[in-house]
Amino acid sequence: MKKQIKDIKIRMDLYPRFEVDNRKVQEYSENIDKLPPILINQDNILIDGLHRLRGHEKAEETEIEVIVEKTASESELYLRAIETNATHGLQLNGEEKAELAAKFYGQFDEKRICKVLSISHGTYNKYTVNARKAKEKELKRKIQELYLKCKTQQEITNILQKLKFEVSQKTISNKIVEFSKKVISDNFTKNGALHGFSPELYNLWNVKKIKNEMNHFGNVPVEFTENLLYYYTEPFDIVYDPFAGGGATIDICKKWFRKYFVCDRKPIKGREDIIKFDIKDGLPKDLPTNIKLVFLDPPYWKQAEGMYSKDKEDLANMPLDKFYNGIMDFMKDVKKKLAKDGKIALIIQGSQWKNNLILEDHAFEIAKMMDKLGFKIQQRIICPYSTEQYNAQQVIKAKEKKICLQTYRDLIVFDFK
């Protein structure tokens, strides 16, 4: 096929030591009809045939015969340019070969790289020692990242192979064992706390200021999550949060090396690691079993009415009976996924101000329902709000009505009876 010469893109960076031979250009310009096609990629970038192209230009031709070869990446384009121009111009020096060997490491077959660069296996290993170390470091990071996302060893293997890591499931298994031991020895004290962490010793968790990176309505202070992980989980246990909000659970689980599975009916932008899922639809199909901790921070019925959405199926917008039924349906389902010593932690405040100043003690009502499902209260923690919740007008009205206003949330931890 033919292409317009003006559309051909010449990138001299693809063969920096290639020098144009003007005598060859002149020769080619006089023998246009005898020249083979030039090689370009799908983006019209010249891979091989610069002299033939210049010869056509010198002969004032407007079209040239081409062969189009698809290149999947910038590295592949670069390698093909070197490969097809290996006999032209000046040869690459040792420094350039070392740089290219490292550049192509992990992307192409070793034998092919050695052949293109005209180097031995030993020289290749010498040139790629740093690249191999970097690749190994990246592999370990990827495995850890995917493992904490609750991916199975087979899933991790498949994902990494698609990313051109030469790994087997056995390799993945060995590296998980290896970094698990290292994580525990390097990051945790004998009693299971992260180095530098001081747990709450009493059941009053009073946080002065929320330190969460993501600002989100209904934020739970990260200190609460950290203490729950400290008391009720071990490294690499599974934590499930179906109301992920701003994603603080993910951040803390990564910090504490816990596996996490987090969802939200409306994930916020910028947190692609939060799975879109609504608990009214049951449980996600790929939710793992043997969950050690379920952390629930549900919308507080009227307290959050209209704050997340206008959808009538949103827990915050439901009538009270449907709100409780929705929570209990979830508890029945997730009970089947819990480990034998698994816990469910629920943080919630009673509804009062938006309920005509009549207190609806959600924690008390849910605890009664949980009892019927076979759960008992393992711990009840009081969590005062870090800032004043009521304005001057609300305080005045409360005084007039002789109403004592709520300024705390209950954090209840349930386990099996």
BELZI-V242201 format. One record per pair of residues at least 12 apart in sequence whose ideal C-beta (glycine too) atoms are under 10 Angstrom apart, sorted by the first residue. I is the first residue (numbers start at 1). J is the second residue. If there is no record, write none. Layout:
I|J, I|J
This chain:
1|37, 1|63, 1|65, 1|66, 1|67, 1|68, 2|37, 2|61, 2|62, 2|63, 2|64, 2|65, 2|66, 3|37, 3|38, 3|40, 3|44, 3|63, 3|64, 3|65, 3|66, 3|68, 4|44, 4|62, 4|63, 4|64, 5|38, 5|53, 5|56, 5|57, 5|60, 5|61, 5|62, 5|63, 5|64, 5|66, 6|57, 6|62, 6|63, 7|40, 7|44, 7|63, 7|64, 7|66, 8|38, 8|40, 8|44, 8|45, 8|46, 8|49, 8|50, 8|53, 8|56, 8|57, 8|64, 8|66, 9|40, 9|41, 9|43, 9|44, 9|45, 9|46, 10|45, 10|46, 10|50, 10|53, 10|54, 11|45, 11|46, 11|47, 11|77, 11|78, 11|81, 12|46, 12|50, 13|78, 13|81, 14|45, 14|46, 14|47, 14|48, 14|50, 14|74, 14|77, 14|78, 14|79, 14|80, 14|81, 14|82, 14|84, 14|85, 15|46, 15|47, 15|48, 15|50, 15|78, 15|81, 15|82, 15|84, 15|85, 15|86, 15|88, 15|89, 15|90, 15|92, 16|89, 16|90, 16|92, 16|96, 17|82, 17|85, 17|88, 17|89, 17|90, 17|91, 17|92, 17|93, 17|96, 18|50, 18|51, 18|81, 18|82, 18|85, 18|88, 18|89, 18|90, 19|88, 19|89, 19|90, 20|50, 20|51, 20|54, 20|88, 20|89, 21|50, 21|51, 21|54, 21|88, 21|89, 22|51, 22|54, 22|58, 23|51, 24|50, 24|51, 24|52, 24|54, 24|55, 24|88, 25|50, 25|51, 25|52, 25|53, 25|54, 25|55, 25|56, 25|57, 25|58, 25|59, 26|51, 26|54, 26|55, 26|58, 26|59, 27|51, 27|55, 28|49, 28|51, 28|52, 28|53, 28|54, 28|55, 28|56, 28|58, 28|59, 29|51, 29|52, 29|54, 29|55, 29|56, 29|57, 29|58, 29|59, 29|60, 29|61, 30|55, 30|58, 30|59, 31|52, 31|55, 31|59, 32|52, 32|55, 32|56, 32|58, 32|59, 32|61, 32|64, 32|65, 35|49, 35|51, 35|52, 35|53, 35|55, 35|56, 35|64, 35|65, 36|48, 36|49, 36|52, 36|65, 36|67, 37|49, 37|52, 37|64, 37|65, 37|66, 37|67, 37|68, 38|50, 38|51, 38|52, 38|53, 38|56, 38|64, 38|65, 38|66, 38|67, 39|52, 39|66, 39|67, 39|68, 39|69, 39|80, 39|81, 39|84, 39|85, 40|53, 40|64, 40|66, 40|67, 40|68, 40|69, 40|71, 41|68, 41|69, 41|70, 41|71, 41|72, 41|76, 41|77, 41|80, 41|81, 42|68, 42|69, 42|70, 42|71, 42|72, 43|68, 43|70, 43|71, 43|77, 44|66, 44|68, 45|71, 45|77, 45|81, 46|66, 46|81, 47|67, 47|68, 47|69, 47|71, 47|77, 47|78, 47|80, 47|81, 47|82, 47|83, 47|84, 47|85, 48|67, 48|69, 48|80, 48|81, 48|83, 48|84, 48|85, 48|86, 48|88, 49|64, 49|65, 49|66, 49|67, 49|84, 49|85, 50|81, 50|85, 50|88, 50|89, 51|88, 52|64, 52|65, 53|66, 69|84, 72|107, 73|107, 74|103, 75|100, 75|103, 75|104, 75|105, 75|106, 75|107, 75|108, 76|104, 76|107, 76|108, 78|100, 78|103, 78|104, 79|100, 79|103, 79|104, 79|107, 79|108, 79|112, 79|113, 79|116, 79|117, 80|116, 82|96, 82|97, 82|100, 82|104, 82|113, 82|116, 82|117, 83|112, 83|113, 83|115, 83|116, 83|117, 84|116, 86|115, 86|116, 86|117, 86|118, 91|117, 91|118, 92|116, 92|117, 92|118, 92|119, 94|117, 94|119, 94|123, 94|127, 95|127, 96|117, 97|113, 97|116, 97|117, 97|118, 97|119, 97|123, 97|124, 97|127, 98|117, 98|119, 98|123, 98|124, 98|126, 98|127, 98|128, 98|130, 98|131, 99|127, 100|113, 100|116, 100|117, 100|119, 100|127, 101|113, 101|114, 101|116, 101|117, 101|119, 101|123, 101|124, 101|125, 101|126, 101|127, 101|128, 101|131, 102|124, 102|127, 102|128, 102|129, 102|130, 102|131, 102|132, 102|134, 103|128, 103|131, 104|116, 104|117, 104|124, 104|127, 104|128, 104|131, 105|124, 105|127, 105|128, 105|129, 105|130, 105|131, 105|132, 105|134, 105|135, 106|128, 106|131, 106|132, 106|134, 106|135, 106|138, 106|139, 106|163, 106|164, 106|165, 106|166, 107|164, 108|164, 110|124, 110|125, 110|128, 111|124, 113|127, 113|128, 114|127, 135|164, 135|165, 135|166, 136|165, 136|175, 138|163, 138|165, 139|160, 139|163, 139|165, 139|166, 139|167, 139|171, 139|172, 139|175, 140|175, 140|176, 140|178, 140|179, 140|182, 141|179, 142|156, 142|159, 142|160, 142|163, 142|165, 142|167, 142|175, 143|156, 143|157, 143|159, 143|160, 143|165, 143|167, 143|171, 143|172, 143|175, 143|176, 143|178, 143|179, 144|156, 144|175, 144|176, 144|179, 144|180, 144|183, 144|254, 144|257, 145|254, 145|273, 146|159, 146|160, 146|172, 146|176, 147|172, 147|175, 147|176, 147|179, 147|180, 147|236, 147|257, 147|259, 148|236, 148|238, 148|239, 148|250, 148|253, 148|254, 148|256, 148|257, 148|258, 148|259, 148|260, 149|250, 149|253, 149|254, 149|259, 149|260, 149|261, 149|262, 149|273, 149|275, 150|238, 150|239, 150|240, 150|259, 150|260, 150|261, 150|262, 150|286, 150|287, 150|288, 150|291, 151|172, 151|259, 151|286, 151|288, 152|169, 152|172, 152|286, 152|288, 153|168, 153|169, 153|170, 153|171, 153|172, 153|173, 153|175, 153|176, 154|169, 154|172, 155|169, 155|172, 155|286, 156|169, 156|171, 156|172, 156|173, 156|175, 156|176, 157|169, 157|170, 157|171, 157|172, 157|173, 160|172, 176|236, 179|257, 180|235, 180|236, 180|257, 183|235, 183|236, 183|257, 184|234, 184|235, 184|236, 184|257, 187|235, 187|255, 187|256, 187|257, 188|234, 188|235, 188|256, 188|257, 191|230, 192|229, 192|230, 192|231, 192|233, 192|234, 192|235, 192|256, 193|226, 193|229, 193|230, 193|256, 194|226, 194|229, 194|230, 194|235, 194|255, 194|256, 194|257, 197|223, 197|226, 197|227, 197|229, 197|230, 197|255, 197|256, 198|223, 198|227, 198|230, 199|223, 199|226, 199|227, 199|230, 199|231, 200|223, 200|224, 200|226, 200|227, 200|230, 200|231, 200|381, 201|227, 202|381, 202|382, 203|379, 203|380, 203|381, 203|382, 203|383, 203|411, 204|381, 204|382, 204|383, 204|384, 204|408, 205|221, 205|223, 205|224, 205|227, 205|228, 205|347, 205|381, 205|382, 205|383, 205|384, 205|408, 205|409, 205|411, 206|223, 206|382, 206|383, 206|384, 206|385, 206|386, 206|408, 207|220, 207|221, 207|222, 207|223, 207|224, 207|383, 207|384, 207|385, 207|386, 208|221, 208|223, 208|384, 208|386, 208|387, 209|221, 209|386, 209|387, 210|222, 210|223, 210|248, 210|385, 210|386, 210|387, 211|223, 211|248, 212|225, 212|245, 212|246, 212|247, 212|248, 212|251, 212|252, 213|246, 213|247, 213|248, 213|251, 214|245, 214|246, 214|247, 214|248, 214|250, 214|251, 214|268, 214|270, 214|271, 215|246, 215|268, 216|244, 216|245, 216|246, 216|247, 216|248, 216|264, 216|268, 216|271, 217|245, 217|246, 217|268, 217|299, 217|304, 217|307, 217|308, 217|316, 218|243, 218|245, 218|246, 218|297, 218|298, 218|299, 218|300, 218|303, 218|304, 218|307, 218|308, 218|316, 218|347, 218|349, 219|245, 219|246, 219|248, 219|297, 219|386, 220|241, 220|243, 220|245, 220|246, 220|248, 220|249, 220|252, 220|295, 220|297, 220|347, 220|383, 220|409, 220|411, 221|248, 221|383, 221|385, 221|386, 222|248, 222|249, 222|251, 222|252, 222|255, 223|252, 223|383, 224|248, 224|252, 224|295, 224|297, 224|345, 224|347, 224|381, 224|383, 224|409, 224|411, 225|239, 225|241, 225|248, 225|249, 225|251, 225|252, 225|253, 225|255, 225|256, 225|258, 225|293, 225|295, 225|297, 225|345, 225|347, 226|248, 226|252, 226|255, 226|256, 227|345, 227|381, 227|411, 228|249, 228|252, 228|256, 228|293, 228|295, 228|343, 228|345, 228|347, 228|379, 228|381, 228|411, 228|413, 229|249, 229|252, 229|253, 229|255, 229|256, 229|257, 229|258, 229|292, 229|293, 229|295, 230|256, 231|293, 231|343, 231|345, 231|378, 231|379, 231|381, 231|413, 232|292, 232|293, 232|295, 232|341, 232|342, 232|343, 232|344, 232|345, 232|378, 232|379, 232|413, 232|415, 233|253, 233|256, 233|257, 233|258, 233|259, 233|291, 233|292, 233|293, 233|339, 233|342, 233|343, 234|256, 234|257, 234|258, 234|292, 235|256, 235|257, 235|258, 235|259, 236|256, 236|257, 236|258, 236|259, 236|292, 237|253, 237|256, 237|257, 237|258, 237|259, 237|260, 237|290, 237|291, 237|292, 237|293, 237|339, 237|341, 237|342, 238|253, 238|258, 238|259, 238|260, 238|261, 238|287, 238|288, 238|289, 238|290, 238|291, 238|292, 238|293, 238|294, 238|337, 238|338, 238|339, 238|342, 239|252, 239|253, 239|256, 239|258, 239|259, 239|260, 239|261, 239|262, 239|291, 239|292, 239|293, 239|294, 239|295, 239|345, 240|259, 240|260, 240|261, 240|262, 240|263, 240|283, 240|284, 240|287, 240|288, 240|291, 240|292, 240|293, 240|294, 240|295, 240|296, 240|334, 240|337, 240|338, 240|342, 240|344, 241|253, 241|260, 241|261, 241|262, 241|263, 241|264, 241|274, 241|293, 241|294, 241|295, 241|296, 241|297, 241|345, 242|261, 242|262, 242|263, 242|264, 242|265, 242|275, 242|277, 242|278, 242|279, 242|283, 242|284, 242|287, 242|294, 242|295, 242|296, 242|297, 242|298, 242|330, 242|334, 243|262, 243|263, 243|264, 243|265, 243|279, 243|295, 243|296, 243|297, 243|298, 243|299, 243|308, 243|315, 243|347, 244|260, 244|261, 244|262, 244|263, 244|264, 244|265, 244|266, 244|267, 244|268, 244|271, 244|273, 244|274, 244|275, 244|276, 244|277, 244|295, 244|297, 245|262, 245|264, 245|266, 245|267, 245|268, 245|271, 245|274, 245|297, 245|308, 246|264, 246|267, 246|268, 246|270, 246|271, 246|274, 247|260, 247|262, 247|264, 247|267, 247|268, 247|270, 247|271, 247|272, 247|273, 247|274, 248|262, 248|297, 249|261, 249|262, 249|274, 249|293, 249|295, 249|297, 250|262, 250|271, 250|273, 250|274, 251|271, 251|273, 252|295, 253|293, 253|295, 254|273, 258|292, 258|293, 259|288, 259|291, 259|292, 260|273, 260|293, 260|295, 261|275, 261|277, 261|284, 261|286, 261|287, 261|288, 261|291, 261|294, 261|337, 262|274, 262|275, 262|277, 262|295, 263|275, 263|276, 263|277, 263|278, 263|279, 263|283, 263|284, 263|287, 264|276, 264|277, 264|278, 264|279, 264|308, 265|277, 265|278, 265|279, 265|280, 265|281, 265|299, 265|308, 265|309, 265|311, 265|313, 265|314, 265|315, 266|278, 266|308, 266|309, 266|311, 266|314, 275|287, 278|311, 278|313, 278|314, 278|315, 278|326, 279|296, 279|298, 279|315, 279|326, 279|327, 279|329, 279|330, 279|333, 279|334, 280|311, 280|313, 280|314, 280|315, 280|318, 280|322, 280|326, 280|329, 280|330, 281|313, 282|329, 282|330, 282|333, 282|334, 283|330, 283|333, 283|334, 283|336, 283|337, 287|333, 287|334, 287|337, 288|337, 289|336, 289|337, 289|338, 289|339, 289|342, 290|337, 290|338, 290|339, 290|340, 290|342, 291|334, 291|336, 291|337, 291|338, 291|339, 291|342, 291|343, 291|344, 292|338, 292|339, 292|341, 292|342, 292|343, 293|338, 293|339, 293|342, 293|343, 293|344, 293|345, 293|413, 294|330, 294|331, 294|334, 294|335, 294|337, 294|338, 294|342, 294|343, 294|344, 294|345, 294|346, 294|414, 295|343, 295|344, 295|345, 295|346, 295|347, 295|411, 295|413, 296|327, 296|330, 296|331, 296|334, 296|344, 296|345, 296|346, 296|347, 296|348, 296|366, 296|412, 296|414, 297|345, 297|346, 297|347, 297|348, 297|409, 297|411, 298|315, 298|316, 298|323, 298|326, 298|327, 298|330, 298|346, 298|347, 298|348, 298|362, 298|366, 299|314, 299|315, 299|316, 299|317, 299|318, 299|323, 299|326, 299|348, 300|315, 300|316, 300|323, 300|347, 300|348, 300|349, 300|350, 300|351, 300|354, 300|360, 300|362, 300|409, 301|315, 301|316, 301|317, 301|318, 301|319, 301|320, 301|322, 301|323, 301|324, 301|327, 301|348, 301|350, 301|351, 301|354, 301|355, 301|360, 301|362, 302|316, 302|317, 302|318, 302|320, 302|323, 302|351, 302|352, 302|353, 302|354, 302|355, 302|356, 302|360, 303|316, 303|348, 303|349, 303|350, 303|351, 303|352, 303|353, 303|354, 303|355, 303|360, 303|362, 304|316, 304|317, 304|351, 304|354, 305|317, 305|318, 305|351, 305|354, 313|326, 314|326, 315|327, 315|330, 320|351, 320|355, 320|360, 320|362, 320|365, 323|351, 323|360, 323|362, 323|365, 324|362, 324|365, 324|366, 324|368, 324|369, 325|369, 327|346, 327|348, 327|362, 327|365, 327|366, 327|369, 327|370, 328|366, 328|369, 328|370, 328|372, 328|373, 330|344, 331|344, 331|346, 331|366, 331|369, 331|370, 331|373, 331|374, 331|375, 331|414, 332|373, 335|370, 335|373, 335|374, 335|375, 335|414, 335|416, 338|375, 338|414, 338|415, 338|416, 339|416, 340|415, 340|416, 341|415, 341|416, 342|414, 342|415, 342|416, 343|375, 343|378, 343|379, 343|413, 343|414, 343|415, 343|416, 344|370, 344|373, 344|375, 344|378, 344|412, 344|413, 344|414, 344|415, 344|416, 345|378, 345|379, 345|381, 345|411, 345|412, 345|413, 345|414, 346|362, 346|363, 346|366, 346|367, 346|370, 346|409, 346|410, 346|411, 346|412, 346|413, 346|414, 347|363, 347|381, 347|383, 347|409, 347|410, 347|411, 347|412, 347|413, 348|361, 348|362, 348|363, 348|365, 348|366, 348|383, 348|409, 348|410, 348|411, 348|412, 349|361, 349|362, 349|363, 349|383, 349|385, 349|389, 349|406, 349|407, 349|408, 349|409, 349|410, 350|362, 350|363, 350|364, 350|365, 350|406, 350|408, 350|409, 350|410, 351|406, 352|398, 352|403, 352|404, 352|405, 352|406, 353|389, 353|390, 353|394, 353|397, 353|398, 353|403, 353|405, 353|406, 356|401, 357|394, 357|397, 357|398, 357|401, 357|402, 357|403, 357|405, 358|403, 359|403, 359|404, 359|405, 359|406, 361|406, 361|410, 362|409, 362|410, 363|377, 363|380, 363|409, 363|410, 363|411, 363|412, 364|410, 364|412, 366|410, 366|412, 366|414, 367|380, 367|410, 367|412, 367|414, 370|412, 370|414, 370|417, 371|414, 371|417, 373|414, 373|416, 373|417, 374|414, 374|416, 374|417, 375|412, 375|413, 375|414, 375|415, 375|416, 375|417, 376|414, 376|415, 376|416, 376|417, 377|412, 377|413, 377|414, 377|415, 378|412, 378|413, 378|414, 378|415, 378|416, 379|411, 379|412, 379|413, 379|414, 379|415, 380|410, 380|411, 380|412, 380|413, 381|408, 381|409, 381|410, 381|411, 381|412, 381|413, 382|408, 382|409, 382|410, 382|411, 383|408, 383|409, 383|410, 383|411, 384|407, 384|408, 384|409, 385|406, 385|407, 385|408, 385|409, 387|407, 388|407, 389|405, 389|406, 389|407, 389|408, 390|405, 390|406, 390|407
